[in-house]
Amino acid sequence: MAWMMLILMLGAQDPEPAAPVTVAAPAAEAPAAVSDDDRIICRKDEQTGSLVRTKTCLTKAEWRKRRARDRGEAERVLELETQPGVQSQ
């Protein structure tokens, strides 16, 4: 009897199936011209004594600034070590 009720209820529904919904794809936008300095570069770094690798993503200009900063810091340390009376830590 329950099957018969289910069949009758399903048959009582709207006999016309719903029209399929179509979604218009957004217009493909042309990618903006990216300058070479704005290009993103990702690097994976390993920490000594750790199995975890970290991923750092920066633009080419940011990598250049970081490299210049690190080079300046290294030169500063070397200058301090060559001065008489200064001991490295």
C-alpha positions in Angstrom: 0.0 0.0 0.0 2.9 2.4 0.8 4.3 1.8 -2.6 1.1 2.7 -4.3 0.9 5.9 -2.3 4.5 6.8 -3.3 3.7 6.1 -7.0 0.6 8.2 -6.8 2.4 11.1 -5.2 5.2 11.0 -7.7 2.7 10.9 -10.5 0.8 13.9 -9.1 3.9 16.1 -9.6 4.2 18.4 -12.5 4.5 16.2 -15.6 6.6 18.7 -17.4 10.3 18.4 -16.4 12.1 21.6 -15.5 14.2 23.1 -18.2 17.9 22.7 -17.6 19.6 25.7 -16.2 22.4 27.1 -18.4 25.0 29.4 -16.9 26.7 31.8 -19.3 30.4 31.7 -18.9 31.9 35.1 -18.1 33.7 36.7 -21.0 37.4 35.7 -21.0 39.4 38.6 -19.9 42.7 39.1 -21.5 45.5 38.8 -18.8 47.0 42.2 -18.0 50.6 42.5 -19.2 52.8 41.6 -16.4 56.2 43.3 -16.3 59.3 41.2 -15.6 59.7 42.8 -12.1 56.1 41.8 -11.2 56.6 38.2 -12.1 56.2 36.0 -9.0 59.0 33.5 -8.3 58.6 30.8 -5.6 61.5 29.0 -3.9 61.6 26.1 -1.5 64.0 26.5 1.4 65.3 23.8 3.7 66.1 24.7 7.3 69.2 23.0 8.7 68.1 20.3 11.2 64.5 20.2 10.0 62.6 18.0 7.6 60.2 20.8 6.8 60.6 22.8 3.7 59.2 26.2 3.5 58.0 27.9 0.3 58.5 31.6 -0.2 56.9 33.4 -3.1 58.0 37.0 -4.0 58.1 39.1 -7.1 61.4 39.4 -9.0 61.9 42.9 -7.7 61.4 41.8 -4.1 63.9 38.9 -4.5 66.4 41.5 -5.9 65.8 43.8 -2.9 66.3 40.9 -0.5 69.5 39.8 -2.2 70.9 43.3 -2.0 70.0 43.6 1.7 71.6 40.2 2.4 74.7 41.2 0.5 75.0 44.5 2.3 74.6 42.7 5.7 77.3 40.2 4.7 79.7 43.0 3.7 79.0 44.8 7.0 79.9 41.7 9.0 83.1 41.2 7.0 84.1 44.8 7.5 83.5 44.5 11.3 85.7 41.3 11.4 88.6 43.0 9.7 88.7 45.9 12.1 91.3 45.6 14.8 90.0 44.9 18.3 86.6 43.6 17.1 85.8 40.0 17.8 83.2 38.0 16.0 80.4 36.4 18.0 
